[in-house]
Amino acid sequence: MKNIFVLLFSAALLISCGGDGKKEEKQENSIKLSSKSAEPKDAKEEGVSKVYLTGNDQMRYNKTEIKVNAGDEVVLTFAHVGNMSKETMGHNFVLLKKETDVQEFGQKALEFKANDYIPENSDAIIVHTEMLGGGEKTEITFQAPEKGEYTYICTFPGHLALMKGTFIVE
């Protein structure tokens, strides 16, 4: 009787542990594949640079560097891939002119909540997107500026420290 109990207990333990774990591994791989395929790749065609940029709930862009060709038409798709609202964790893309003091600009932007933290009548901005909440996406098209390095940022309060990158025009 004791041997039957040990045998039944061992069988129950083996079944409850899920066997060899292959099912879990397969499921994890399918999640990874679907998240990779969901993000479009940047592309360069003759005279056009297509850029795909995201921001998330951890206050991060998916890129800290974007490269385009001088004179290209830039088609920038920007998506907030997080879940939080625009009021709680909004994100935008603001491309600044070369000589802009980024910290000073970020401080000034705080005064313009009603304008989604975009300073009105600013001559420091080349182009910007609207402020987005989780799950939202927008697209802007603009002419790449002259060759050089520019800074892009998110102007939502507190995001500047983590959400910035270099926009390189070659």
C-alpha positions in Angstrom: 0.0 0.0 0.0 2.8 2.3 0.9 4.4 1.8 -2.6 1.2 2.6 -4.4 0.9 5.9 -2.4 4.5 6.8 -3.4 3.8 5.9 -7.0 0.6 7.9 -7.2 2.2 10.9 -5.4 5.1 10.8 -7.9 2.8 10.7 -10.9 0.7 13.6 -9.6 3.9 15.6 -8.9 5.2 15.0 -12.5 1.9 16.0 -14.1 1.5 19.1 -12.0 5.1 20.3 -12.9 4.1 20.3 -16.6 6.4 17.6 -17.9 9.5 18.8 -19.7 8.6 22.5 -20.2 8.5 22.4 -24.0 5.0 23.9 -24.0 6.2 27.0 -22.1 9.3 27.5 -24.3 7.2 27.4 -27.5 4.7 30.0 -26.0 7.6 32.3 -25.0 9.0 32.2 -28.6 5.7 33.0 -30.2 5.4 36.1 -28.0 8.9 37.3 -28.9 8.2 36.8 -32.6 5.0 38.7 -32.6 6.5 41.7 -30.8 9.4 41.9 -33.3 7.1 41.7 -36.3 4.9 44.5 -34.9 7.6 47.2 -35.2 8.2 48.5 -38.7 11.8 49.0 -39.8 13.3 52.3 -40.9 13.8 52.6 -44.7 15.6 54.8 -47.2 14.3 55.2 -50.7 15.6 57.7 -53.3 14.9 61.1 -51.7 12.8 59.7 -48.8 13.8 58.5 -45.3 11.1 56.6 -43.4 11.6 56.5 -39.7 9.7 54.6 -37.1 10.0 55.9 -33.5 8.2 54.8 -30.4 7.9 55.9 -26.8 6.9 53.7 -23.9 5.6 53.8 -20.3 9.2 53.6 -19.0 9.9 57.1 -20.6 12.2 55.7 -23.3 12.3 56.1 -27.1 13.2 52.9 -29.0 16.1 54.9 -30.7 18.6 57.3 -29.3 19.9 58.0 -32.8 18.2 58.6 -36.1 20.1 59.0 -39.4 18.7 60.6 -42.6 20.2 62.1 -45.7 20.4 65.9 -46.2 17.5 67.1 -48.4 15.5 64.0 -48.0 11.8 64.1 -47.3 11.5 62.5 -43.8 8.4 60.5 -43.1 8.4 60.0 -39.3 5.8 57.6 -37.7 5.7 58.1 -34.0 3.8 55.7 -31.7 3.2 55.6 -28.0 3.5 51.8 -27.4 2.6 52.1 -23.7 -0.8 52.0 -22.0 -0.8 55.1 -19.9 -2.9 58.2 -20.8 -1.6 61.4 -22.4 -2.3 63.2 -19.2 -0.2 60.8 -17.1 2.5 59.6 -19.5 2.2 61.6 -22.7 5.0 61.5 -25.4 5.9 63.6 -28.4 8.8 64.1 -30.8 10.3 67.6 -30.9 13.3 68.2 -33.3 15.3 71.2 -32.2 17.7 73.5 -34.1 21.4 73.0 -33.7 22.3 75.8 -31.3 19.3 75.2 -28.9 20.0 75.0 -25.2 18.0 71.8 -24.6 17.7 72.2 -20.8 16.5 75.8 -21.2 14.1 74.8 -23.9 12.7 72.0 -21.7 12.1 74.4 -18.8 10.3 76.8 -21.1 8.1 74.0 -22.4 6.7 73.4 -18.9 4.9 76.7 -19.2 2.8 75.6 -22.1 0.6 72.8 -20.7 -2.4 74.0 -22.7 -0.3 73.7 -25.9 0.9 70.1 -25.1 4.2 71.5 -23.7 5.2 73.1 -27.0 6.3 76.7 -26.5 4.3 79.0 -28.8 6.2 81.1 -31.3 9.4 79.3 -30.6 12.1 79.6 -33.2 14.0 76.7 -31.7 11.7 74.0 -33.2 12.3 72.5 -36.6 9.3 70.1 -36.4 7.2 68.3 -33.7 4.4 65.8 -33.4 1.3 66.1 -31.2 1.4 64.7 -27.7 0.2 61.1 -27.6 -1.2 58.8 -25.0 -0.8 55.0 -24.8 -1.8 53.2 -28.0 -1.8 56.3 -30.2 0.2 56.9 -33.3 0.9 59.9 -35.6 2.9 60.6 -38.7 4.7 63.8 -39.8 6.5 64.6 -43.0 9.2 67.2 -43.3 12.3 68.2 -45.2 15.6 67.1 -43.5 17.6 70.1 -42.4 21.2 70.7 -43.5 23.9 68.3 -42.6 24.8 68.1 -38.9 23.6 66.7 -35.6 20.4 67.9 -34.0 18.7 66.9 -30.7 15.2 65.4 -30.5 13.3 65.3 -27.2 10.0 64.6 -25.5 8.6 67.8 -23.8 6.3 66.1 -21.3 7.3 67.2 -17.8 10.2 65.2 -16.4 10.8 63.2 -19.7 13.7 65.2 -21.1 16.3 63.5 -18.9 15.5 60.1 -20.5 13.7 60.8 -23.7 16.2 62.4 -26.0 18.3 61.4 -29.0 20.5 62.6 -31.8 19.1 63.3 -35.2 22.0 62.9 -37.7 21.7 64.4 -41.2 24.4 63.0 -43.5 
